[in-house]
Amino acid sequence: MVMEFPDNVLNLDGHQNNGAQLKQFIQRHSMLKQQDLSIAMVVTSREVLSAFSQLVPCVGCRRSVERLFSQLVESGNPALEPLTVGPKGVLSVTRSCMTDAKKLYTLFYVHG
């Protein structure tokens, strides 16, 4: 399976957004320290696999998603960018997305 996202997937232009909600998100984002952001944006492989078991009811589909996740952990391929999968199976967000409040808002509220 091949999937491609446009380069501007995290661009707010062209997406409907709630201006007040965006402003509030940016204010709260600016209150966090970089270290706090880094910690908040990490999900362990155990949590990811647990979410798969709850969100993907078909056993065959779930095994396929788990296999894809394992392959991404082993290969280090940035196929899910702006999400990253570390060598220990830690799922996170790229630093450039994490530090840009508008990109993070787009990821969570527009695409999430």
C-alpha positions, -999 to 999 in steps of 0.1 A, spaced: 0 0 0 13 34 -9 0 66 6 11 101 -1 3 134 16 9 168 1 38 188 15 15 214 28 -6 190 50 2 210 81 -6 243 65 -37 259 80 -45 278 48 -74 261 30 -87 244 61 -116 258 81 -105 266 116 -120 282 147 -100 314 152 -108 317 189 -98 281 195 -66 285 175 -57 317 194 -63 299 227 -42 269 216 -13 292 206 -15 310 240 -14 277 259 13 263 237 35 293 244 31 288 282 48 253 279 86 249 282 104 230 255 111 201 279 74 199 289 64 198 252 89 171 245 76 149 273 39 155 264 45 145 228 58 110 235 38 78 234 54 45 242 51 14 220 30 -3 247 5 26 246 4 25 208 -2 -13 207 -29 -9 233 -46 18 213 -44 -5 182 -63 -33 201 -90 -8 210 -93 11 177 -89 -17 151 -115 -44 158 -105 -66 128 -78 -90 140 -62 -93 105 -62 -55 101 -48 -50 135 -19 -74 129 -12 -56 96 -10 -22 114 11 -38 142 35 -52 116 37 -18 98 45 -2 132 72 -28 139 88 -23 105 89 15 110 106 9 144 132 -14 128 138 7 96 136 42 111 118 52 79 101 86 83 69 74 66 45 90 91 61 125 92 54 147 111 51 117 134 83 99 142 89 64 154 121 59 174 143 28 176 127 18 209 91 22 195 85 56 209 60 76 189 65 113 189 61 145 168 90 161 148 107 190 166 97 214 138 61 205 143 63 205 180 77 240 183 52 255 157 19 260 175 -1 263 142 13 231 128 6 213 160 -29 227 161 -35 215 125 -22 181 134 -45 177 164 -76 196 155 -78 196 117 -64 161 109 -68 145 144 
